[in-house]
Amino acid sequence: MKIGRARGTALAAALGVVAVLGIQGVASGTGGSDEGEVSPYSARAREKGPVAGELHKLALKPKGRGEAVLSQQDTEPFGLLGVSWTDPEAEVKGRIEARTRDADSGKWSKWVVLEQAESGLDGKRPGLRGATEPVWVGPSDGAEVRVTGGGTLPAGMELNLVDPGAGAAKAKKKGDLGLGPAAFALPAVDPAPTTPGPESTAPRPDVVSRVQWGADESLNNEGPIYLPGGKIKAVFVHHTAATAPYECSESAAIVRSLHVYHVQGNGWRDLGYNFLVDKCGTVFEGRQGGVDQPVQGAHTYGWNAESTSVSVLGDYTTAGASTAALGAISKVAAYKLGQYDGDMSGTATLTAGATQANYFGKSYTAGQQYEFKSLSGHRDGFNTQCPGNALYPQLEALRQTGPAAQLKIASVNGATATPGATLPSGAALTVDWTTSTATGRLSKFELLVDGEATAVTDGAARRATAVVTDGRHEVRVRATAANGKVSTSLAVTVEAEVKGAKFVPLAPKRLMDTREGLGVRKGPVGSGEVVTLPVTAATGGTPTAERDGDQPDAAQLRVGVPERYDPLQRVEPELHPGQDDPQPGGRARRGRQGQLLQQPGHRRPDRRHHRLLHLDRRRRHPDQLRPEAPHGHP
């Protein structure tokens, strides 16, 4: 069941979203309405700082026979609710339902079922309470709760109502959810560890930080904790089930509400999710500790010690997530897994932290290892419908939307390479790489030397060459997937020793002209004849030129490099048309002659070098010359 949607005209005034970005989606390039229209926050949207939320508690009245109620009544303004009780180990056997009154229209919503949360998500800790999952209902000022068919109910059951930004606005008109930021110190920058997290092969997505969405850090006095092994192996996807329809301008208020509820309602150390995504594709930083760090969250019971999480704001039981939201999940998953050589289309082996069964009935035993997909749904690890019957099937296609994964340099000039290694090199540099992404999903690779692309290959290649100068160089490989997404390998350093070499520019030099007898005999070249031109400085051998006198309208060059070829001292043969060459569509005179020029100076590597230079005359115009690699040449 869905809770009635609050009127859009009342949201901006009621929510007082004052601690985030001036325009929704500035951080991610998307925002606004359901499918990405830009939508401004409130008039004070450009203010940035902590926003003090409040949690109001209303006790439920036991009725016996496993029933309890909170009668329909007026309340303080709130936007999110849940039910909690004293004993975290107690279980409510019955059904917990709530409904709310819209602060703008005064209408009551339908009843919504509150799902019981797993109390041990954040470990054993003082002040921990049993609770339901929180539900965003939008600006409301009335509530009613009923618990039915539950046998013996736990003690201390109460309704928790969260105002995401009350503070000094408490005395303002009914329905206002905080029209100004709280008056306490704002850190100049987001708190972050002094040591940066691991570099990722995937780009870091734009993320709305805790400072930007207005996290009240006074609620967090314990500091973050990090994964025991320091490595993220999997990403679990969630949704904020039973959430009422919302505008993207409310997203920060929803995140703040979840933060307050998890800390003051559940008794956790902080917001449970590591990242949150709204339907417009904006990514919010969740649990504190650093976007680039392996922060341990409270999201997937039994699997938190080796994973991270992304929760999509909204209920995806009957309708799937938006394209923008799916894209944001993909970016976060690729970035976090890319920090630890993971692949969002691959698998990961996780060690169970609890004995339980998942939604599909698969049993797990604490301490045993199990294989998961690197991008999994909450229901894969725990008995819950999360992330919704409509979002969960979308994960299969989502796994294929990342950039090239596990991209790494395998060797440099034949020597095994590892990220951060330093290897020797001469002027000629050959780099091999690997990736776990299928060739069919790749468009191209680029060999980067000191950040500049020195060679480009197609998606099937796994090797490239370059020429480097004397000194130290950073080498990487950049991959572009067929979907346009880019990933970059971690760097390897080469120490190139190229002593005594210098680049000497040369003026073009004519090497061969059969009209004048330069380099070869003077006279026309007939059909099937061979002209031999010694160019030992260029190739260390003797190239030959063959010409078909019957079809002299074009030529193809096929050139390669011998083993002892020196790239710093080479000459590049290239055929240049003479004055008597035909125009496009015309015929050359029988016995037409051409000239071979030496290119000036040192140029980038060229695939056209070989021991022999073949001029195969065919019926094409010289302007249509194309290099053709010899048989067996890469």
Sequence and secondary structure as in RCSB ss.txt:
>XXXX:A:sequence
MKIGRARGTALAAALGVVAVLGIQGVASGTGGSDEGEVSPYSARAREKGPVAGELHKLALKPKGRGEAVLSQQDT
EPFGLLGVSWTDPEAEVKGRIEARTRDADSGKWSKWVVLEQAESGLDGKRPGLRGATEPVWVGPSDGAEVRVTGG
GTLPAGMELNLVDPGAGAAKAKKKGDLGLGPAAFALPAVDPAPTTPGPESTAPRPDVVSRVQWGADESLNNEGPI
YLPGGKIKAVFVHHTAATAPYECSESAAIVRSLHVYHVQGNGWRDLGYNFLVDKCGTVFEGRQGGVDQPVQGAHT
YGWNAESTSVSVLGDYTTAGASTAALGAISKVAAYKLGQYDGDMSGTATLTAGATQANYFGKSYTAGQQYEFKSL
SGHRDGFNTQCPGNALYPQLEALRQTGPAAQLKIASVNGATATPGATLPSGAALTVDWTTSTATGRLSKFELLVD
GEATAVTDGAARRATAVVTDGRHEVRVRATAANGKVSTSLAVTVEAEVKGAKFVPLAPKRLMDTREGLGVRKGPV
GSGEVVTLPVTAATGGTPTAERDGDQPDAAQLRVGVPERYDPLQRVEPELHPGQDDPQPGGRARRGRQGQLLQQP
GHRRPDRRHHRLLHLDRRRRHPDQLRPEAPHGHP
>XXXX:A:secstr
       HHHHHHHH   SS SBTTTTTT  SSTTS   B  TTTT  S    EEEEEE EEEETTEEEEEEEEE
EEEEEEEEEES TT    SEEEEEEEETTT  B   EE  B  GGGG S TT  EEB  EEEEEEEEEEEEEES 
SS  SS EEEEEETT GGGGGSSTT   SS  SS   SS    SS     SS     B HHHHT  GGG  S   
B TTS   EEEEEE TT     GGGHHHHHHHHHHIIIIIS  SS S SEEE TT  EEE SSS TTS B  SSS
TT GGGEEEEEESS  SSS   HHHHHHHHHHHHHHHHTTT  TTSEEEEE SS EE TT  EE TT EEEEESE
EEHHHHSSS TT TTTTTHHHHHTT S   S EEEEETTEE  TT EEEE SEEEEEEE SS GGGEEEEEEEET
TEEEEEEETT  EEEEE  SEEEEEEEEEEETTS EEE   EEEEE  TT        EEEEETTTTBSS SS  
 TTEEEE   HHHHSS  EEEE TTS SB  EE    TT  TTS   EEEE  TT   TT    TT   EEEE  
S  S  TT  SS EE  BSS GGG  B   TT  
